[in-house]
């Protein structure tokens, strides 16, 4: 009776999800995770130091000030300073499946098991049917005004700068994933106030630039770094490797609702098509789209054959059905950018709008983050077709919500709790929840 309003297809789908949940529960997969943990603790991670790029021999010698040469104006050398520690070493993750065990192997495995069990439980019976209901602007602004930040909803989730985030669609628990510049992924159960609320995993060797929970199965968390696209499957406690490439990967998005195929952007400008159903970890197709650099790719919410790519000064829409190795022409080119573009995303309901962030400050707000902050990405609120969220350099530190007309609707800030720039943000698909991530690995939940 509770689901009498659902269609026959939706009722059948819910029945299948429920039966699968019972099946997975019967397998006692958390025990398998514990065994994987024991295996992983026996081997030491291989740590290597990243090679520094060679300096060109013909490079012009730069003029150095007397201060940098540590020489007083009189010509007398200054006393030597203590040597600084060398470059930080990150673990190099091997290719292939990787056990889902935390970075600190000696930490309480029961706490990790509890977090993974929570993730599995909220994913098992979740019927993923996101309904986009366009509400009146006044009601939408009221919902923004009702969202606040408190100290208990601030947590350091990863060790280094946040480069990407994803939020689980559960309506009962706030469950967030954050990826940082070293390859770490932090999972945070915001509703858990104990020490077991946050656990860190290291499935990548380089910055985690893009993450999504699977739209059809949120027990899967897909994450992308320079070297690979992985799927964290909590039901098997493994980070599977979907795609590995010698080209540096930058972003990805699903081409279908079942998440079986994806379009992947590469830092050298190409895009690739990946099919998770085929064996191996190579892509199905690599296509030169004429970009010098591709930072983000995003698939149209309704017409899945189209995706928008953002690069140096380029923002273009392509039809994936006609991609080939070379000679690809865009369906549409969005002109007007004069500097590098950080991101481009279709609006969530119709896809009739595209919001971009460019270093030319065309949002009429300061988006020049510098080298120490992750570049801003304006993201649409999934619940509102014409409103997007973006970080800000303004003081007091804040996260801003704009209408597509350019009107500033709301600023999220808290003078006591928010004192840093939140470059990366994510909005819950059905609840009034906003998460902002900063350059120290700290997340703020409004």
N, C-alpha and C positions, 0 to 999 in steps of 0.2 A: 504493500500500500504506500509505503514511504517513497517508492520510486515510480508511482503510477503515472507521473507526468513525463517520464522519459519515453523516448521512442523505443521500438522493438530492438533496433540495433544497439542503442545505449544500454538497454536492460541485459542483452546478451553479452555485451562487452563487460559490464559490471560483474555479471556472473562469472565470466572467465577470469577476471582479475581476482575475485574472491577465491575461486578454486585454486588459482596459482599461488595465492598467498598462503592457503592452507598447506599446499604441497611443499612450498619453501620452508614453512615453519616446521613441518614434519622432518625435514632433512637436518635440522639442528645445525645450520650453517655457521653459527657463531662458534661451535666447537672446532669446525674446520679452520676458522680464522685463528683460533688459539694455537692449533698445530702449525699453521703457517708462521705464526709469531715465533714459535720455538725454533723453526728452521732458520728464520731470518737472523735470530740472535746468535746463531753459531758462526755466521760468516761476518767478517769485517768489511765494511764498505771500502771500495777502492777510491782513494782520494788523489786527485791529480791537480796540478796547478795549471791554470789556463795559460796558453802561450800568448805572449804580448806581440802585437803586430810589429814587423820590422820597420825601422825608420828608413825612409828613402835616402839613398846616398847623396843625391843631388839636392836635398831639401835645403832651402835657404836658412842659414844660421840666424836665429832670432837674437835681437839685441836684449841683453839681460841687464836689469838695473843693479846698482851696487848693493841694494838691500837683498835681492835674490842671490847675489854672489857672496853674501855675508861679509861685505867689506865696508868699513866705516868710511865716511867722506874723506878722511885723512889718508886713506890707503892702508890702514892697519887692519888685518883680518880679525873678524869677530870670533869669540870662542865657539868651538864646535858644540852643536846641540846633540842630545842623545838620539841614537838611531831610532827611526820609526819602524813599527812592525810592517812586514811585507804585505802584499795583496792577499786578501782573504781567500781561503781555499774552499771550494764547494765540492761536494761529492759528485762523481760522474756516474749517472745512473746507467746500468747496462741495458742493452736492447732486449726486447721481449717482455713477457708478463712480469710484473713486479708485485710482491706480496704487500697487502695493505696493512703494514705495521707502522707504528709511529716512529718519528725521528729518534726519540729517546727510548731505546730498547729496554732500559731498566725501569721505566715508569710502570705504574700499576696497570697490568694488562686487563684487569677487571673494569677499570674506568674506560679504557679504549673500547672494550667489548660493549660496554653500556652505550657509548656514543654511536657505534656502528649499528647496534640493535635498534636504537631509536630511529636512526636514518632508515633502516629496513622496514621498521613497523609503520612509519608515516608514509612510506611509499607503496606498501602492499595493497591497500584497499582504496587508494586515492583514485577517484574517477576524474581524469584530467579533461575537464570540459570548461575551458575558460570562456565565459560569456562576456562580451564587451558591451556594456550598457553605458550609453552616453548620458550623463546626468547634466543638469543645468549647471552653468559655470558658478553660480552663487553657492550651490550645494557642494561643488567640488572644492571651492575655496574654504568652505566651512570644514571640510574633512582635512585640508592641509593645516588649518589653524589648530585642529585638535591633536596634531601629532607633536610630541615633545621628546626631548632627550634628557635622560637621567644618568647619574653616575654608574648605576648597576648595568646599564646597557652600553657601556664602553669597555672594550676588551682588546688587549694586544693579542692578535690571532696568528700572525706570522712574524718572522724575525725581521724582515726587511721591507722595502717599499712595496705597497700594494699595486699590482699591475692589472688585476682582473678580479671580478667577483661574480657569484651566482647565488640566487636565493631559491630555496626549495618551495614548491607551490603549496605545501601543506598549510591548512587554515587553522590547525590546532597548535603547532609548534613553530617557532621562528628558527629556521635552520639555515645557516649561511656558510658558503665556501669562499675562501679568499686565496689568490695565488700571488706570490711575491717575485722579486727580481732574481732570486737564487734558485728557483725551481720548487720551492715549498708550496704545499697546499694546506691551509688550516681549515678545519671544520669546527664550527661553533654552534652548539645548541644554546641559543640565547635564553631559553626558559630554564636552563639548568644553572643554578647559582653555586654549585659545588665546583671543586677543582677539576672534575671530569668533564666540564662543559666544552673545553677546547683541546683538540689534539692536532698535531702537525705531522704531515707525511711529506716525503720527498720523492715523488715519481718522475721529476724532471731535473735536468742539469742546468737549464737556462731560464730566463724570465717566463712566467706563465702569463701569456698575453691575452688569453681568451678562454672562457669557461661557460658551459651551459649544462644544466640538468636536462636529461632527455625529455622531450615533451610528451612522449608516450610511456615512458618508464622512468620516473624520477629516482629509482634505485641506482640509476646510472648517472655518473657525473663525468662529462667529457671535458678534457683540458688539453690545451695546446701550448707548446713551447717551441723554441727554434728548431729542435731536432725531431719532434714527434707529436702526434695526436694520440692521446690515451683515453681509455674509458675506465673509470673507477667503478667497478661493479661490487656493491656492498653485499650482494647475495652470495658472492664467491670470495669476497675479501681479497680482490686482486685488481691491480691497475693493468688492464690489457693494453697492448700496443696495437692501434688501428692503422696508423700510417707513420712511416719513418722516411725522412728525406734528407739528402745531402744539401738541399736548398733550405735556407732559413725560412721557417713558417711564421706567419704573422697573425692570422685570425681564421675563423671558420664559422659556418652556419649550416643548418640542416636544409636540404633541398626537399625533404618530404616530412610529413607529420610523424611517420614511423621512425624517423631518425636513422634510416638505413644508409642514406647517401648524404654527402656534404660537399660544399664548395669551400676550398681552402685557399687563402691568400698567401703569397710569398713576398719576402722583403725585396727580392730582386725585380718585382713587378708582375710576375706570372701568377696565374691562378691554376688550381688543380681540382679535379673531381675525384672523390674518394667513395668507394662502395664498401661498406662494412661486411657485406655478405660474401665477398670474394676472398679466397685465401691469400695469405701474404700481407705485407705491409707497404706495398707500393701503390701509387695512385692509378686510377684508370686512364687519366688524361692530364697532361700539362699543357696549358695554353698561354701563349704570349698575347696579352691584350694591349700592348703598346705603352704600358706604364713603366716609369723608372723605378717606382716603389709602390707596393700595395699594402696599405696599413690595415684596412678593414674591408670585409665583405659582408653583405646582409641580403637575405632572400626576401622577396616580396611576400607579405602575409597571405595574399589571396591567390595570385598567379605565380606559383612556385617556380616557374621556368625562368623568371627574371631575378637577377641579383644586381645590387649596386656595389661598385668598388670605389674606394677612396684611396688616393695616392699622393704624389708630390703636390701638384696643383690640379689634379684630375679627379673628377667625380663623374662616373659613367655607369649606365645601365646596360647589361648584357643579357642575351638569351642563351641559357646553358645548352639548349637543344642544338644550337648551331656553332658551338665552340669547336675549334680545331687547333692544331699545334701552332699555326702562324696565320697572320692576315685577318685577325678578328676585328670586326667593326661593331661599335656600340649601337644599341637601339636608340639611346638618348644620351646626350652629353649635357651636364649641368655646368654652365660656364660662369665665370665671374670671380673665381678665386685667384688671388695674386700671390699667395704664399702657400706653404705646405698645409695639407688638409690632414687632420688627425683622425676623423671618423665621419661616416655617413650612414644613416639608418632610415629605413622606410617607417612611416607612421603605422601604428599597430593594428588598426581595424581595416582601413581601405587601402593603405599603401599609396595614397594619392599625394602624400607630402614626403619630403626628405629633409632631415635636419643634419647640418654639417657643422663641424668645428674647424676653424681655420686660424692660422697664426696672424691673419690680417685683421683680427678682432671684429669681424663682421657681425658678431652678436651685439656689437656696441658695448662689450665689456671686456675686461682685461683677461685674456686667455693665455698669455705668455708665461708659462710655468717655469722656464729655465731647465737646466740639466738635472737638477736634484729632485724634481717632482715628475710624476707620471703625467703625460699630456692629458688634458681634459677630453672627455667624450660626452657629448650631449645625448641622452637617452630618452625615448618617449616613455611616458607613464602608460603601461599596458592597459590601464583602465580608462584612459582619456585620449581620444584621437588627436586632439590638437594642442596638447601640452607636453613639454619636455623638461627634463631636469639636467642641470649642469653645475659643475664646481665653479668656484669664484676665487679670485685673488683679493676681493674686497675685505675691508676690516669694518666691524668685527668679522671673523672668519664665518663663512656661511655657504650653504648650498641653495641654489636659486631655481625657481620654477617659472618658466616663460610660457606664454601662449604663442601660437605660431605667427601671430601678428607682430611679435616683438615685445608685447606688453609683459612686464614683470608682475607675476601673480602673487608670488610668495617667496620669502627668504627664510630658510631654516637656520637658526643660530641659537646658541646658548652661551652667554658670556662666561659662565662658570665652568662649563664642561667641554666646549669646543673652541680650541685655540690654534688649530692647524688647518691647512688646506686639504679638502677632500677631493682629490682628482678623479677617483673612480667611485661611481654610485650605482646602486641597483634598487629597483622598486618591485615590491611584491605584486604578482599578477592579479590578486583579488582583494587583498587587505590593504589598509592604510599604513604601510610600513615602508620606510626608506632607510637604506644602509649606505653610509659614506665611509670610504677607506682612505687613509693618509699615507705619508711617506715613511712612517715608522712602523707600519704593520698593524696599526690600530684601527678598529672598526667602531663606528658610531651609529646606533640604531634609534631612529625617530619613530 
